[in-house]
C-alpha cells in the first residue's frame, strides 16, 4: 500500500497519471469498484485514491478520446491508443469492458529512448541493426520490453546511417526524431486502417527499413515476410517465448497447403529471432532483460526448410561462439553478474533442476 496521502477527490485521469509518474509506476489500471492500481517493479500497489465508479471511468475515457474514437470503442468494446499529460509523459492505453463496465490499462512510455547498452542487451543486437535486408523478430510476453528494444535499434540506425524508415504501430509509442534518417511513424486506426494495408502501401513509399509493431494475423504476417523478401530490412514482434516457438507460430498461421512454401520463404528471409523477458533487479530498482538469440546460419535455414524445428535448440546451444545463446544461458549470466535473484533465476528457467545445479556448482567453484 502506498503510504503517502492520496485521498484527493474528483481527480481527473491526467492527475492520476501524473501521480503514477511521481511514484515511478510502469503501469496503471482503472477498474470500477476499486481504487486505481499501480504496478511498480513488477508488484501491484493498491493506491489510497477513491474507488472508481462506472461514471468515473466513462469520464476518464471521454477526457482522452474524441467522439469518433468513442463510437469505435462502443462498437468493438476494445480500443488501443496513446495519450500524453502536461509534463510531456506519454502512455500506451487500452480501454475495454469487463463485467459490463469500462476498464482502462496504461503503460508508461519513457520520453527518452534508452541505448542498447543501457538496456543491458547483448552487443550482438547492434550487428542486427546493421543488416542490409531480411526479417528480425523480437519476441516475448506482454510487458517484456519488445517495443523498447525495437525503438532502441531504430534509434541506433538513426544515429549511424542515412536511411528512410517507416514504422507501423498500434499505437505509436516512442516518438522518433529524424537525425540521419528520415522516419515516418504511422499509427494504426488514424494514419492507416490496419497493419496489412499499411504494409502494402509502405512498399510503394521507398523505405529502406520497415518496423511492424506486431505480426497479428495471416495477412500481416504474409505482408511482413514479403517486405523482407523484396530486399527491405524489416523488424517486427510476436508474443512467443523462444525461437522454435516463434518459427512454428508463423508457419502454423498458414493453411496446410501453403506451409511448405512459407518454410522456404522464411528460411530465406529470417535473419534472427531475439526472445526476451524481464527480471526484477536486485542491485538497484528496475528491470533487466534476459534473452535467447537465434541467428539464421545455413544449418538453421535447413532446419526451417526441412521442418526440423526441434533441432534448433541444440544448434543455439552449440553456437555460442558466434553470439547465439539460450534463455537459460542468459539467466545464468545475469545471476552471476549480480543482477537477478537466485530463486527467481531457478524458478523461471526452462530447466529448474539443471539451473539449480549450475548455480550451485558455480558458487562452490568460487568459494574454493
TORKOL-4160 file (C-alpha; in steps of 0.2 Angstrom, whole numbers, padded with zeros to 4 digits, m for minus):
368
<pt num="1" X="0000" Y="0000" Z="0000"/>
<pt num="2" X="0007" Y="0017" Z="m0004"/>
<pt num="3" X="0010" Y="0027" Z="0012"/>
<pt num="4" X="0009" Y="0044" Z="0005"/>
<pt num="5" X="m0008" Y="0053" Z="0007"/>
<pt num="6" X="m0018" Y="0051" Z="m0010"/>
<pt num="7" X="m0036" Y="0053" Z="m0004"/>
<pt num="8" X="m0040" Y="0068" Z="m0016"/>
<pt num="9" X="m0057" Y="0068" Z="m0023"/>
<pt num="10" X="m0063" Y="0071" Z="m0040"/>
<pt num="11" X="m0045" Y="0068" Z="m0048"/>
<pt num="12" X="m0045" Y="0068" Z="m0067"/>
<pt num="13" X="m0036" Y="0054" Z="m0076"/>
<pt num="14" X="m0022" Y="0066" Z="m0080"/>
<pt num="15" X="m0020" Y="0069" Z="m0062"/>
<pt num="16" X="m0019" Y="0050" Z="m0058"/>
<pt num="17" X="m0007" Y="0048" Z="m0072"/>
<pt num="18" X="0004" Y="0062" Z="m0066"/>
<pt num="19" X="0004" Y="0054" Z="m0049"/>
<pt num="20" X="0009" Y="0037" Z="m0056"/>
<pt num="21" X="0025" Y="0046" Z="m0064"/>
<pt num="22" X="0029" Y="0053" Z="m0047"/>
<pt num="23" X="0029" Y="0036" Z="m0039"/>
<pt num="24" X="0039" Y="0028" Z="m0053"/>
<pt num="25" X="0025" Y="0016" Z="m0059"/>
<pt num="26" X="0026" Y="0007" Z="m0075"/>
<pt num="27" X="0008" Y="0003" Z="m0077"/>
<pt num="28" X="m0009" Y="0010" Z="m0071"/>
<pt num="29" X="m0025" Y="0000" Z="m0070"/>
<pt num="30" X="m0043" Y="0008" Z="m0068"/>
<pt num="31" X="m0057" Y="m0004" Z="m0063"/>
<pt num="32" X="m0074" Y="0000" Z="m0057"/>
<pt num="33" X="m0076" Y="m0003" Z="m0039"/>
<pt num="34" X="m0058" Y="m0002" Z="m0035"/>
<pt num="35" X="m0045" Y="0012" Z="m0032"/>
<pt num="36" X="m0033" Y="0014" Z="m0046"/>
<pt num="37" X="m0019" Y="0001" Z="m0045"/>
<pt num="38" X="m0001" Y="0005" Z="m0050"/>
<pt num="39" X="0012" Y="m0008" Z="m0055"/>
<pt num="40" X="0030" Y="m0004" Z="m0049"/>
<pt num="41" X="0045" Y="m0016" Z="m0052"/>
<pt num="42" X="0033" Y="m0030" Z="m0056"/>
<pt num="43" X="0022" Y="m0028" Z="m0040"/>
<pt num="44" X="0004" Y="m0021" Z="m0040"/>
<pt num="45" X="0001" Y="m0007" Z="m0027"/>
<pt num="46" X="m0017" Y="m0003" Z="m0022"/>
<pt num="47" X="m0017" Y="0016" Z="m0020"/>
<pt num="48" X="m0027" Y="0026" Z="m0007"/>
<pt num="49" X="m0036" Y="0036" Z="m0020"/>
<pt num="50" X="m0055" Y="0035" Z="m0021"/>
<pt num="51" X="m0064" Y="0020" Z="m0028"/>
<pt num="52" X="m0068" Y="0022" Z="m0046"/>
<pt num="53" X="m0087" Y="0022" Z="m0051"/>
<pt num="54" X="m0093" Y="0017" Z="m0069"/>
<pt num="55" X="m0097" Y="0036" Z="m0072"/>
<pt num="56" X="m0079" Y="0040" Z="m0067"/>
<pt num="57" X="m0072" Y="0028" Z="m0079"/>
<pt num="58" X="m0083" Y="0035" Z="m0093"/>
<pt num="59" X="m0077" Y="0052" Z="m0089"/>
<pt num="60" X="m0059" Y="0047" Z="m0089"/>
<pt num="61" X="m0061" Y="0039" Z="m0106"/>
<pt num="62" X="m0071" Y="0054" Z="m0113"/>
<pt num="63" X="m0057" Y="0065" Z="m0107"/>
<pt num="64" X="m0044" Y="0056" Z="m0118"/>
<pt num="65" X="m0053" Y="0051" Z="m0134"/>
<pt num="66" X="m0064" Y="0061" Z="m0147"/>
<pt num="67" X="m0082" Y="0056" Z="m0152"/>
<pt num="68" X="m0076" Y="0046" Z="m0167"/>
<pt num="69" X="m0065" Y="0035" Z="m0156"/>
<pt num="70" X="m0078" Y="0033" Z="m0143"/>
<pt num="71" X="m0090" Y="0026" Z="m0156"/>
<pt num="72" X="m0077" Y="0014" Z="m0161"/>
<pt num="73" X="m0074" Y="0009" Z="m0143"/>
<pt num="74" X="m0093" Y="0006" Z="m0140"/>
<pt num="75" X="m0094" Y="m0004" Z="m0156"/>
<pt num="76" X="m0078" Y="m0015" Z="m0154"/>
<pt num="77" X="m0078" Y="m0015" Z="m0134"/>
<pt num="78" X="m0059" Y="m0013" Z="m0135"/>
<pt num="79" X="m0048" Y="0002" Z="m0141"/>
<pt num="80" X="m0030" Y="0005" Z="m0141"/>
<pt num="81" X="m0022" Y="0022" Z="m0142"/>
<pt num="82" X="m0009" Y="0034" Z="m0134"/>
<pt num="83" X="m0011" Y="0049" Z="m0123"/>
<pt num="84" X="0000" Y="0062" Z="m0115"/>
<pt num="85" X="0000" Y="0073" Z="m0100"/>
<pt num="86" X="0006" Y="0091" Z="m0097"/>
<pt num="87" X="0023" Y="0085" Z="m0091"/>
<pt num="88" X="0026" Y="0078" Z="m0108"/>
<pt num="89" X="0025" Y="0060" Z="m0102"/>
<pt num="90" X="0016" Y="0048" Z="m0114"/>
<pt num="91" X="0006" Y="0032" Z="m0111"/>
<pt num="92" X="0000" Y="0017" Z="m0121"/>
<pt num="93" X="m0018" Y="0014" Z="m0117"/>
<pt num="94" X="m0030" Y="0000" Z="m0119"/>
<pt num="95" X="m0049" Y="0003" Z="m0114"/>
<pt num="96" X="m0060" Y="m0012" Z="m0113"/>
<pt num="97" X="m0076" Y="m0019" Z="m0105"/>
<pt num="98" X="m0076" Y="m0031" Z="m0091"/>
<pt num="99" X="m0092" Y="m0037" Z="m0082"/>
<pt num="100" X="m0101" Y="m0024" Z="m0092"/>
<pt num="101" X="m0091" Y="m0009" Z="m0085"/>
<pt num="102" X="m0076" Y="0001" Z="m0093"/>
<pt num="103" X="m0059" Y="m0004" Z="m0088"/>
<pt num="104" X="m0043" Y="0005" Z="m0093"/>
<pt num="105" X="m0025" Y="0000" Z="m0093"/>
<pt num="106" X="m0010" Y="0012" Z="m0096"/>
<pt num="107" X="0008" Y="0008" Z="m0099"/>
<pt num="108" X="0021" Y="0022" Z="m0096"/>
<pt num="109" X="0031" Y="0026" Z="m0111"/>
<pt num="110" X="0048" Y="0033" Z="m0107"/>
<pt num="111" X="0051" Y="0050" Z="m0115"/>
<pt num="112" X="0069" Y="0045" Z="m0118"/>
<pt num="113" X="0074" Y="0030" Z="m0129"/>
<pt num="114" X="0087" Y="0020" Z="m0120"/>
<pt num="115" X="0103" Y="0014" Z="m0129"/>
<pt num="116" X="0105" Y="m0005" Z="m0131"/>
<pt num="117" X="0119" Y="m0004" Z="m0119"/>
<pt num="118" X="0109" Y="0004" Z="m0105"/>
<pt num="119" X="0096" Y="m0009" Z="m0108"/>
<pt num="120" X="0109" Y="m0022" Z="m0104"/>
<pt num="121" X="0105" Y="m0031" Z="m0121"/>
<pt num="122" X="0119" Y="m0042" Z="m0129"/>
<pt num="123" X="0131" Y="m0032" Z="m0140"/>
<pt num="124" X="0126" Y="m0043" Z="m0155"/>
<pt num="125" X="0110" Y="m0033" Z="m0156"/>
<pt num="126" X="0120" Y="m0018" Z="m0163"/>
<pt num="127" X="0125" Y="m0030" Z="m0178"/>
<pt num="128" X="0107" Y="m0034" Z="m0181"/>
<pt num="129" X="0103" Y="m0016" Z="m0183"/>
<pt num="130" X="0117" Y="m0015" Z="m0197"/>
<pt num="131" X="0109" Y="m0029" Z="m0208"/>
<pt num="132" X="0105" Y="m0023" Z="m0225"/>
<pt num="133" X="0090" Y="m0034" Z="m0228"/>
<pt num="134" X="0079" Y="m0048" Z="m0220"/>
<pt num="135" X="0067" Y="m0051" Z="m0206"/>
<pt num="136" X="0072" Y="m0048" Z="m0187"/>
<pt num="137" X="0060" Y="m0053" Z="m0174"/>
<pt num="138" X="0059" Y="m0048" Z="m0156"/>
<pt num="139" X="0048" Y="m0059" Z="m0146"/>
<pt num="140" X="0042" Y="m0061" Z="m0128"/>
<pt num="141" X="0026" Y="m0060" Z="m0117"/>
<pt num="142" X="0017" Y="m0044" Z="m0115"/>
<pt num="143" X="0027" Y="m0031" Z="m0105"/>
<pt num="144" X="0044" Y="m0039" Z="m0109"/>
<pt num="145" X="0051" Y="m0024" Z="m0117"/>
<pt num="146" X="0049" Y="m0028" Z="m0135"/>
<pt num="147" X="0044" Y="m0011" Z="m0141"/>
<pt num="148" X="0058" Y="m0003" Z="m0131"/>
<pt num="149" X="0071" Y="m0014" Z="m0139"/>
<pt num="150" X="0065" Y="m0010" Z="m0156"/>
<pt num="151" X="0064" Y="0008" Z="m0153"/>
<pt num="152" X="0082" Y="0007" Z="m0147"/>
<pt num="153" X="0088" Y="m0002" Z="m0163"/>
<pt num="154" X="0079" Y="0010" Z="m0174"/>
<pt num="155" X="0087" Y="0024" Z="m0164"/>
<pt num="156" X="0104" Y="0017" Z="m0166"/>
<pt num="157" X="0101" Y="0016" Z="m0185"/>
<pt num="158" X="0095" Y="0034" Z="m0185"/>
<pt num="159" X="0112" Y="0039" Z="m0177"/>
<pt num="160" X="0123" Y="0029" Z="m0189"/>
<pt num="161" X="0115" Y="0028" Z="m0206"/>
<pt num="162" X="0105" Y="0039" Z="m0218"/>
<pt num="163" X="0090" Y="0028" Z="m0221"/>
<pt num="164" X="0071" Y="0030" Z="m0224"/>
<pt num="165" X="0062" Y="0021" Z="m0210"/>
<pt num="166" X="0043" Y="0018" Z="m0210"/>
<pt num="167" X="0035" Y="0011" Z="m0194"/>
<pt num="168" X="0018" Y="0004" Z="m0192"/>
<pt num="169" X="0012" Y="0004" Z="m0174"/>
<pt num="170" X="m0004" Y="0002" Z="m0164"/>
<pt num="171" X="m0002" Y="0014" Z="m0156"/>
<pt num="172" X="0014" Y="0024" Z="m0159"/>
<pt num="173" X="0024" Y="0023" Z="m0143"/>
<pt num="174" X="0041" Y="0031" Z="m0144"/>
<pt num="175" X="0042" Y="0047" Z="m0154"/>
<pt num="176" X="0057" Y="0045" Z="m0165"/>
<pt num="177" X="0066" Y="0061" Z="m0171"/>
<pt num="178" X="0074" Y="0062" Z="m0188"/>
<pt num="179" X="0093" Y="0063" Z="m0186"/>
<pt num="180" X="0102" Y="0055" Z="m0200"/>
<pt num="181" X="0087" Y="0045" Z="m0205"/>
<pt num="182" X="0070" Y="0051" Z="m0212"/>
<pt num="183" X="0057" Y="0042" Z="m0201"/>
<pt num="184" X="0038" Y="0041" Z="m0204"/>
<pt num="185" X="0028" Y="0034" Z="m0190"/>
<pt num="186" X="0010" Y="0028" Z="m0195"/>
<pt num="187" X="m0002" Y="0024" Z="m0181"/>
<pt num="188" X="m0015" Y="0010" Z="m0185"/>
<pt num="189" X="m0033" Y="0017" Z="m0184"/>
<pt num="190" X="m0028" Y="0035" Z="m0188"/>
<pt num="191" X="m0014" Y="0036" Z="m0201"/>
<pt num="192" X="m0019" Y="0019" Z="m0209"/>
<pt num="193" X="m0033" Y="0007" Z="m0206"/>
<pt num="194" X="m0023" Y="m0009" Z="m0202"/>
<pt num="195" X="m0006" Y="m0016" Z="m0202"/>
<pt num="196" X="m0008" Y="m0026" Z="m0219"/>
<pt num="197" X="m0014" Y="m0011" Z="m0229"/>
<pt num="198" X="m0001" Y="0000" Z="m0221"/>
<pt num="199" X="0012" Y="m0013" Z="m0226"/>
<pt num="200" X="0005" Y="m0014" Z="m0244"/>
<pt num="201" X="0007" Y="0005" Z="m0246"/>
<pt num="202" X="0023" Y="0006" Z="m0237"/>
<pt num="203" X="0032" Y="m0004" Z="m0251"/>
<pt num="204" X="0027" Y="0010" Z="m0263"/>
<pt num="205" X="0035" Y="0023" Z="m0252"/>
<pt num="206" X="0053" Y="0020" Z="m0255"/>
<pt num="207" X="0058" Y="0013" Z="m0237"/>
<pt num="208" X="0074" Y="0005" Z="m0233"/>
<pt num="209" X="0068" Y="m0001" Z="m0216"/>
<pt num="210" X="0051" Y="m0006" Z="m0210"/>
<pt num="211" X="0046" Y="m0009" Z="m0192"/>
<pt num="212" X="0029" Y="m0018" Z="m0190"/>
<pt num="213" X="0023" Y="m0017" Z="m0172"/>
<pt num="214" X="0016" Y="m0034" Z="m0172"/>
<pt num="215" X="0013" Y="m0049" Z="m0183"/>
<pt num="216" X="m0005" Y="m0052" Z="m0178"/>
<pt num="217" X="m0013" Y="m0062" Z="m0192"/>
<pt num="218" X="m0011" Y="m0071" Z="m0208"/>
<pt num="219" X="m0012" Y="m0055" Z="m0219"/>
<pt num="220" X="0000" Y="m0045" Z="m0209"/>
<pt num="221" X="0012" Y="m0060" Z="m0207"/>
<pt num="222" X="0012" Y="m0063" Z="m0226"/>
<pt num="223" X="0015" Y="m0045" Z="m0230"/>
<pt num="224" X="0029" Y="m0043" Z="m0217"/>
<pt num="225" X="0038" Y="m0058" Z="m0225"/>
<pt num="226" X="0035" Y="m0052" Z="m0242"/>
<pt num="227" X="0043" Y="m0035" Z="m0237"/>
<pt num="228" X="0058" Y="m0044" Z="m0231"/>
<pt num="229" X="0059" Y="m0055" Z="m0246"/>
<pt num="230" X="0059" Y="m0039" Z="m0258"/>
<pt num="231" X="0075" Y="m0033" Z="m0251"/>
<pt num="232" X="0070" Y="m0022" Z="m0236"/>
<pt num="233" X="0076" Y="m0024" Z="m0218"/>
<pt num="234" X="0060" Y="m0027" Z="m0208"/>
<pt num="235" X="0058" Y="m0028" Z="m0189"/>
<pt num="236" X="0043" Y="m0035" Z="m0180"/>
<pt num="237" X="0037" Y="m0043" Z="m0164"/>
<pt num="238" X="0027" Y="m0059" Z="m0159"/>
<pt num="239" X="0020" Y="m0065" Z="m0142"/>
<pt num="240" X="0031" Y="m0080" Z="m0142"/>
<pt num="241" X="0043" Y="m0086" Z="m0128"/>
<pt num="242" X="0058" Y="m0093" Z="m0139"/>
<pt num="243" X="0064" Y="m0095" Z="m0157"/>
<pt num="244" X="0057" Y="m0113" Z="m0161"/>
<pt num="245" X="0040" Y="m0107" Z="m0155"/>
<pt num="246" X="0041" Y="m0091" Z="m0165"/>
<pt num="247" X="0045" Y="m0101" Z="m0181"/>
<pt num="248" X="0031" Y="m0114" Z="m0178"/>
<pt num="249" X="0019" Y="m0100" Z="m0174"/>
<pt num="250" X="0022" Y="m0091" Z="m0191"/>
<pt num="251" X="0021" Y="m0107" Z="m0201"/>
<pt num="252" X="0005" Y="m0113" Z="m0191"/>
<pt num="253" X="m0004" Y="m0097" Z="m0196"/>
<pt num="254" X="m0004" Y="m0103" Z="m0214"/>
<pt num="255" X="m0016" Y="m0116" Z="m0221"/>
<pt num="256" X="m0008" Y="m0133" Z="m0223"/>
<pt num="257" X="m0006" Y="m0132" Z="m0241"/>
<pt num="258" X="0004" Y="m0116" Z="m0240"/>
<pt num="259" X="0016" Y="m0122" Z="m0226"/>
<pt num="260" X="0030" Y="m0129" Z="m0237"/>
<pt num="261" X="0030" Y="m0113" Z="m0247"/>
<pt num="262" X="0031" Y="m0102" Z="m0231"/>
<pt num="263" X="0045" Y="m0113" Z="m0224"/>
<pt num="264" X="0055" Y="m0110" Z="m0240"/>
<pt num="265" X="0052" Y="m0091" Z="m0239"/>
<pt num="266" X="0055" Y="m0090" Z="m0220"/>
<pt num="267" X="0072" Y="m0099" Z="m0222"/>
<pt num="268" X="0077" Y="m0087" Z="m0235"/>
<pt num="269" X="0072" Y="m0071" Z="m0226"/>
<pt num="270" X="0073" Y="m0073" Z="m0207"/>
<pt num="271" X="0089" Y="m0066" Z="m0200"/>
<pt num="272" X="0087" Y="m0068" Z="m0182"/>
<pt num="273" X="0075" Y="m0071" Z="m0168"/>
<pt num="274" X="0078" Y="m0062" Z="m0151"/>
<pt num="275" X="0067" Y="m0068" Z="m0137"/>
<pt num="276" X="0067" Y="m0058" Z="m0121"/>
<pt num="277" X="0059" Y="m0057" Z="m0104"/>
<pt num="278" X="0061" Y="m0045" Z="m0089"/>
<pt num="279" X="0068" Y="m0049" Z="m0072"/>
<pt num="280" X="0067" Y="m0038" Z="m0057"/>
<pt num="281" X="0085" Y="m0031" Z="m0052"/>
<pt num="282" X="0092" Y="m0035" Z="m0035"/>
<pt num="283" X="0106" Y="m0022" Z="m0036"/>
<pt num="284" X="0095" Y="m0007" Z="m0038"/>
<pt num="285" X="0077" Y="m0003" Z="m0043"/>
<pt num="286" X="0072" Y="m0008" Z="m0060"/>
<pt num="287" X="0071" Y="m0022" Z="m0073"/>
<pt num="288" X="0084" Y="m0031" Z="m0083"/>
<pt num="289" X="0081" Y="m0042" Z="m0099"/>
<pt num="290" X="0086" Y="m0060" Z="m0101"/>
<pt num="291" X="0087" Y="m0066" Z="m0119"/>
<pt num="292" X="0088" Y="m0080" Z="m0131"/>
<pt num="293" X="0096" Y="m0076" Z="m0148"/>
<pt num="294" X="0095" Y="m0087" Z="m0164"/>
<pt num="295" X="0105" Y="m0082" Z="m0179"/>
<pt num="296" X="0100" Y="m0089" Z="m0196"/>
<pt num="297" X="0115" Y="m0099" Z="m0201"/>
<pt num="298" X="0114" Y="m0111" Z="m0215"/>
<pt num="299" X="0111" Y="m0125" Z="m0203"/>
<pt num="300" X="0096" Y="m0116" Z="m0196"/>
<pt num="301" X="0089" Y="m0112" Z="m0213"/>
<pt num="302" X="0090" Y="m0130" Z="m0217"/>
<pt num="303" X="0080" Y="m0135" Z="m0202"/>
<pt num="304" X="0067" Y="m0122" Z="m0206"/>
<pt num="305" X="0066" Y="m0128" Z="m0224"/>
<pt num="306" X="0065" Y="m0146" Z="m0220"/>
<pt num="307" X="0053" Y="m0144" Z="m0205"/>
<pt num="308" X="0066" Y="m0150" Z="m0192"/>
<pt num="309" X="0062" Y="m0136" Z="m0180"/>
<pt num="310" X="0066" Y="m0147" Z="m0165"/>
<pt num="311" X="0084" Y="m0147" Z="m0169"/>
<pt num="312" X="0086" Y="m0128" Z="m0167"/>
<pt num="313" X="0088" Y="m0128" Z="m0148"/>
<pt num="314" X="0103" Y="m0139" Z="m0150"/>
<pt num="315" X="0110" Y="m0128" Z="m0163"/>
<pt num="316" X="0108" Y="m0112" Z="m0152"/>
<pt num="317" X="0117" Y="m0122" Z="m0138"/>
<pt num="318" X="0132" Y="m0126" Z="m0148"/>
<pt num="319" X="0134" Y="m0110" Z="m0157"/>
<pt num="320" X="0139" Y="m0098" Z="m0143"/>
<pt num="321" X="0155" Y="m0093" Z="m0151"/>
<pt num="322" X="0145" Y="m0083" Z="m0165"/>
<pt num="323" X="0134" Y="m0075" Z="m0152"/>
<pt num="324" X="0119" Y="m0087" Z="m0150"/>
<pt num="325" X="0113" Y="m0092" Z="m0133"/>
<pt num="326" X="0098" Y="m0099" Z="m0124"/>
<pt num="327" X="0087" Y="m0091" Z="m0112"/>
<pt num="328" X="0095" Y="m0101" Z="m0098"/>
<pt num="329" X="0112" Y="m0096" Z="m0103"/>
<pt num="330" X="0107" Y="m0078" Z="m0101"/>
<pt num="331" X="0098" Y="m0080" Z="m0085"/>
<pt num="332" X="0113" Y="m0089" Z="m0078"/>
<pt num="333" X="0125" Y="m0074" Z="m0084"/>
<pt num="334" X="0113" Y="m0061" Z="m0076"/>
<pt num="335" X="0113" Y="m0070" Z="m0060"/>
<pt num="336" X="0132" Y="m0072" Z="m0060"/>
<pt num="337" X="0134" Y="m0053" Z="m0064"/>
<pt num="338" X="0123" Y="m0049" Z="m0048"/>
<pt num="339" X="0108" Y="m0043" Z="m0057"/>
<pt num="340" X="0095" Y="m0055" Z="m0053"/>
<pt num="341" X="0089" Y="m0066" Z="m0038"/>
<pt num="342" X="0095" Y="m0084" Z="m0037"/>
<pt num="343" X="0077" Y="m0091" Z="m0033"/>
<pt num="344" X="0069" Y="m0082" Z="m0047"/>
<pt num="345" X="0083" Y="m0087" Z="m0059"/>
<pt num="346" X="0080" Y="m0105" Z="m0055"/>
<pt num="347" X="0061" Y="m0104" Z="m0055"/>
<pt num="348" X="0060" Y="m0095" Z="m0072"/>
<pt num="349" X="0072" Y="m0106" Z="m0081"/>
<pt num="350" X="0067" Y="m0119" Z="m0094"/>
<pt num="351" X="0075" Y="m0132" Z="m0083"/>
<pt num="352" X="0075" Y="m0128" Z="m0065"/>
<pt num="353" X="0084" Y="m0143" Z="m0059"/>
<pt num="354" X="0098" Y="m0141" Z="m0071"/>
<pt num="355" X="0099" Y="m0122" Z="m0067"/>
<pt num="356" X="0100" Y="m0125" Z="m0048"/>
<pt num="357" X="0115" Y="m0137" Z="m0051"/>
<pt num="358" X="0123" Y="m0125" Z="m0062"/>
<pt num="359" X="0122" Y="m0110" Z="m0050"/>
<pt num="360" X="0127" Y="m0121" Z="m0035"/>
<pt num="361" X="0142" Y="m0128" Z="m0044"/>
<pt num="362" X="0147" Y="m0111" Z="m0049"/>
<pt num="363" X="0145" Y="m0105" Z="m0031"/>
<pt num="364" X="0156" Y="m0119" Z="m0025"/>
<pt num="365" X="0169" Y="m0116" Z="m0038"/>
<pt num="366" X="0170" Y="m0098" Z="m0032"/>
<pt num="367" X="0171" Y="m0102" Z="m0014"/>
<pt num="368" X="0186" Y="m0114" Z="m0017"/>
